[in-house]
Amino acid sequence: MLNPEDLYELDDGLPELAGPVLLHSLDGFVDAGSTGQLVREHILEALEHRVIARFDVDSLIDYRARRPAMTYDRDHWSAYEAPELVVHLLHDETGSPFLLLAGPEPDRLWEGFTASVRHLVERLGVRLVVGFHGIPMGVPHTRPVGITSHATRPELVTRNSWFDKVQVPGSAAGLMELRLGESGHDALGFAVHVPHYLAQSAYPAAAVAALEAVTGATGLVLPVDRLRDAAERTNTDIAEQVTGNDEVEKVVQALEQQYDAFAGAAERESLLAESQDMPTADELAAQFEQFLAEQDGPDAQP
C-alpha cells in the first residue's frame, strides 16, 4: 500500500508559510467555457510563480488514454511534452503566499492522490482548499453569470444552489473535497454557470466570475483587469452575432424568460417557477449552436 508521500515530491528549503490557501483546477473533468483553464492561465501569466511539489504522473496518468505529444524532426524524435501535475507557489498583489494545484486529472489511484493532497495540506498548514470550473447551463449570456458553491461546512457556502439532490459522474476534485471534509479540513468549490451554446468556446465572463468568487472566499488580492477586458470583447462579439437575427433573438428572449422565472421563484423561496409553454433549454441551445456554427461556415459574411 502506498504511503501518501510516495506520490509526490516536495522541494526542500521552502519559506515559512502561514496558513496559505490552496487553489486547484485540473484538466479532464467538465470545464464549460474553459473557465478553469482561463483562470489558471491568467494567474500564472500575471504572477511570478515556481513549482514546489510534483506528483508522480507515471503512477497517476493513463498515457494511452491521453497520449502526450511528441515531436518528430526529419529522422529522429526531438521532443516529448511530458504531462505535469504540480503545485505552484505564488504571491498575490499584497505579497501573501498561496498555492495552485494544476495539471491533468489523475486517471487512476484517486484515493491515493486524494490522500497525498491531504498529506500535503497538513504538511504545509493549508487553511482552505478552493476549486473552480465551468458547467453548462440553460441560461442566457444576457444575464449575470451564476455560480453554485459547495463546501465541507455549510458556513463556507456563499452562493445559493440551483440544484437539489443529484447524482453525477465523479471527479478527482470532487473526491478530494469530500475526503478533506471527512478529515476535518475546510474545502470549497465553485461551479460557474456557462450558457449551453457557449460551453465549447472560451467564455471569459465565466472566468471573471470564478476569479471574483475565489477572491471573495479567500481574501486574496488577484489581478482581474485583463480577464474583464477579454470578457467585454467576447460579449461584444456575441451581441453583434445576435443583433438583427430574429430567430436567434427569440431564442435568447426565451432563455431570459426561463432564467427570470426561475430566479423569481428562488427569491420567493420556491423552486417552482410559473408554468410557461416554452422550448426546453436543450432545444434553445441547439438552435443557438446551429446559428453560431453558421456564422463560422464557408458562406459566412466577413
Protein Blocks (a to p, Z undefined) as FASTA:
>chain_A
ZZfklmpccdehiacdehiacddddehiacehhlmmmmmmmmmmmpgcddfbdcdfklmp
cfklmccddddehjacfbdcdddddddddddfkopacdddeddddfbhklmmmmmmmmmm
mmnopabdcddddddddddfkbccddddddfbfklpmbdcfbfcddddddfklmmmmmmm
mnopacddddddddfklmmpccfklmmmmmmmmmmmnopacdfklmmmmmmmmmmmmmmm
mnopaklmmmmmmmmmmmmmmmmmmmnopabdcddddddfklmmmmmmmmmmmmmmmkbc
ZZ
